[in-house]
């Protein structure tokens, strides 16, 4: 299995536009079934260095609409992968979307702890430039030290994330 290269880039304002393009495609297909589509993760925070992959949470009221969401996402090229070990966060992959920025797509019910964690962390970073600077440096350092090892990259930044979680009221 080929190892994926860990690439962290300085913030790019096009990530906001790229998210809007993906959101538009999703909303066109799911508008009557969903509450919202949220840009989460590092690319959603202005000034934050990130891997150039857009993280997206589709918010549904509850699982009563989930099977229809799965069917409609399938009709536009997404495959359900399951929760990948994280409760109330269903992952989707895709193979052929060259017109869109690389992205990770998740569906979460509105009361999902994982959705709450994504939103609280994103919003904390959006309002705290010192935290953004610190987290950017750690991510850049981790990518430099471990360009071919995603697990070590994640481990390197985990203590910083844990500290930031405490600062924004999230328990690890």
N, C-alpha and C positions, 0 to 999 in steps of 0.2 A: 504494500500500500504506500502510495506516494505521500510524503509529509507535506502539509500545507505550510507555506511560508507565513510567518507572523509579520504583518506590515501595519505600522501605526503611522498615520499622516497627521500633519497639522490640520486644524479645523478648516473645512471647506464650505463656503456658503452655498455651494450648489447642492449640498446634501438636503437642504430644506426643500428645494425645488424637486429634487429626485424623489423625496418622500411624497410630495404633493402629486406627482405623476402616478406613483404606485397607489396612493390613496384613492385617486380618481378612478382607476381601473377597478379597484375593489368595491368602492361605493356604487359604481354603476351596476355591478352584479348583485350586491347585497343590501342596498339601501333600505329596504323594507324589513330587514331582519336584524339590523345591528343598531347599537346606541351610538358608537363612534369608532373612529380609527385614530389611534394615537401613535405619534412618533416618539419612541422611547430609546434608551441606550445612549451611548456617547455621541453619536452623530446628531442627536437632538439638542445638544448643549452647545450654544455658540461659544467659540474659543477653546473647546476641549479637543485635544488630539484623540484620534480614534482609528480603529480599523475601518476601512471604507466600506462598511456593510450597514445598511439601514435596518434598525430593529423596529418592528411594527407590532402593536397589539390591537387586534380587532376586539371590540367590547360588545358582548351580547348580554341580554337581560339574564338569561339562565340557559340551562342545557335543553330546554324544550324546543329550541330552534336549531340546535347544533347539527343534527343530521342533515337538515336542509342547507345549512351553511357549508358543510362538507361537500354536499352535492354541487352546489353552485361554484365553490372554489375549484372543484375538480373540473368543471366546465370551462374554466379559464386557465387551466394548467397547473393547479396545485394538488399535491397529494398529502393526505393526512398521515402524520408519522406517530401519532399518539402523544402522551404527555411527557415522554422522555424523562420520567422520574420526578416531574414537578407537578404537584396537584393543582388543578384548575388553570392549567396553561397548556393548551393543545398546539403542537408544532405542525407546520406545513412546509413542504419542500417543493421545488419546481425544477424543471430541466431546461426549458427553452423560453427564456424571457430576455432576449438580447436588447430589447428596447427599454428595459428598466435596469436601474442600478441594482447591484447584488444586494439581497436583503434576506432577513430572517422574518418569518411571518408566524404569529401566534394568535390564537383565539382564546379569550378569557371571559368568564362570566363577570358581571360588574362587581360582585362581592369577592373576587379572587384575591387572596393574600399576595400572590405574585404580581398581579396587576397593580395593586396598591404600592408594593415595593418599587416597581418600575417608575410609577408616577411620582412618588415622594422623593426618591433619589434624584430623578431628572430635575424636578422642580427645585430641590435644594441646590443642586449644582448650578442651575440657571440663575439663581439669586446670590451665588457666593463665588466671586472671582478668585479669591485666595484658594478655595478648594479646587477650582478648575485648574489653576496653575499647578498646584501640588499633584493632583491626579494625573494631569498631562505629563509631568516630568517622570512620574513613576511608570506610566504606560510606555513612554518613549524609551526609558531605561530598560524596562523588561523586554521590549522588542529588540533592542540592541544586544542585550545579553543572551537572549534565547530566540533567535530568528527562525529556528527550525523546530521549536518545541513548545507547542501551545499550552501543554500542561504546566511547564515551568514558567511560562509567561504569566499564566493565570495565578500560579502560586506566588510569584514575585509581587504581584499587585494586591494580593488578598488582604494583607494587614492594613494597607491604606484604605481599602474598601470598607473593612470592618470598622475602622476609626470614623470614616465618613458616615457610615450607617448610624453609629452612635450619635454623632452630631446632628443628624437629621431625624432622630427619633425612631430609627428602625433597629430592631434586635436581630443580630446575625443568626 
